[in-house]
Every structure is written in C-alpha cells, then in structure tokens.
Amino acid sequence: MLRPIAILVALVAALCGGGARAAEPPSAPTPIPGTRVALPVPPGFTLATGFPGLMSPDAGASIVVAELPGPFEAVQEGFSKERLAARGIALGPSEEVEVSGQPGRLLHATQNVQGNAYRKWILVFGNDSATVSITANLPQILEKDLGPALVSAMLATRWDPTRARDLTAGLGFQVAESEHLKVSQRIANGLILEPAGGGRDPDQPFLVVAPSVSATEITDLAVFAKSRLTQMRSIQEHELLSERPLVVDGMPAHELVAKGVDGRNGAIVIVYQAIAYDGATYFLLQGFSPQKGSDVYVPEFRTIAESLKRDAGP
C-alpha cells in the first residue's frame, strides 16, 4: 500500500505552495517549534503561525520547514523535475551542498500562483534515517532584495536529529488518538497517525491531518471534496462508497469514503477523506487502509476527524 513517505513528499510540495549580492547569515539560528531545526531569522521575518518556519507578511514571503521519516537518498527523489512540475513548480538548476554536516541539494525553482510569480528555493538534506526539507517562497519581484538573505539563512540551518521534539508544538490544532492510530510524524503543519511501528510495515493504515497554508475560496464543499480526492495520483480508479455532510469544531465539513487501487502494486485501498472549511482555509484529513481491516480503521479515521479542535487564538 502507498506509504506515508510518498504522501509526505507530495504534501510538502503542495504546501511549500539573477545577479544576487552576497549576504551573511542574518542572525544566530532560532529553534523552529515542532522540529529539531534551527534557522537564522532574515530581516523582516518572524516565527510563523500555522506552520513550522518563518514568515514575512509584509513581503509575502515564507520559509517552511519539514522533517521527513526517510533516508535522504530516497526522499530527494520525490523532488524531481517531473514530480514538482505536476504541482506547478518549474525546477531550475540545482547544486550539491552540505548543511549541518549532512549532504544535501539546493534546488532553484519558480511557481505561478493565481497569476503571481514566485521565486522558490528548496533545500533537502539529511542522513540514512531522516530528511529535512526547507522551502523558501518569495515574490519574484523581491528576489534581488531578499533572495540572498533567504538562501544564506537556509544554508546556515542547524539540525540535531538526536533531539526529541514536540510534534504538536505550534501546530494550531489538536486531534485525539484512537485505539490503534497514534501520532507518529509531523510534516510541515500536519500530522501522521498510524499504528505503533507502522512506518516499517507497508500494509499498515495511516491518517494525514493538515490545514491548508493559504486562503482558499470554496463555493461548494462537496464538489471541492470530490475534486481533492481525485488529485491523489498514486491512488487510481476511485469508486465512491459513501459521502455525508458533517460539522467539525463548528466548521461545515464533507466526508467521503472511496475504494481505489494503489498505482504501484495494484492493491485495493480504502480511502477516507474529510474536509472542514472555516470560510478562508480548510482542514484536510485523509486516511488510507488496506481493504482487509478497513471495517476497523475507517471508523477510527472518522472518530479522529470528528475530534479535531482548533487552538484558541491569543
């Protein structure tokens, strides 16, 4: 069955939706909540809310940090030209780098979002068991002014893979674990829940919970939910089994349960999806289970979805 690492790389790419002058690292590295990463903070940037990283609302720029549970050599393949292009990201040149004593690659890219041109830098580095992805997004018009400081900060990243981390720190929401599904990984501003040790078994179920990073206008939640379901390229031949409206933490939501085929091995996969919309951004919950055992796991996916609570504002 499709494993979390494939979903994680796709989610990172989706969320971290010329003649530059040299620049020194802007500050001493600042720990990024929910990660084992510390980053220098470029001028005008602050710790982000809603995702692990840094943001500059005035510049419309961000630096998104994600830790992925897989070896660097394998994970970096998910950032290929073809896979990024499928998500609207045009990959330019790349270069080998060393970050925090680990091998890595710095990818140069561009992306057009709703008619606006963005410059992107994607830094991927890690070891034999874990990988860090750091994506900087900047309006292209500001590249000469801010680009060097962003790249300098990324390359000055410090990572301590031996340190324990609070997977929910600064997340902005909470979900209750179920009998079998426990929080196992954090990816950008989302969580993965799976059975203990599930990451080592490709046939175990898992659930992804993540809010959208940017505002999204949704006029018909049911139509949007069905469209979002079919965007999973790794799951093919979707057959809708059930759907229903519901309310999650006071937000209108729409739930789908579908049967699909894992494009890698032809195995039957039961997919659970719930999308809750607050009028500006949405929460996406997607659960994947082998057909055998789905009668146990789909109800647990549903229970976790209904338990979602947003953190109270300041």
Secondary structure by P-SEA (a helix, b strand, c coil): cccaaaaaaaaaaaacccccccccccccccccccccbbbbbcccccccccccbbbbcccccbbbbbbbcccaaaaaaaacaaaaaaacccccbbbbbbcccccbbbbbbccccccbbbbbbbbbcccccbbbbbbbbcccccccccaaaaaaaaaaccccccccccccccccbbbbbccccccccccccbbbbbcccccccccccbbbbbcccbbbbbccaaaaaaaaaacccccccccccbbbbbbcccccbbbbbbcccccccbbbbbbbbbbbbcccbbbbbbbbbccccccccaaaaaaaaaaccccccc
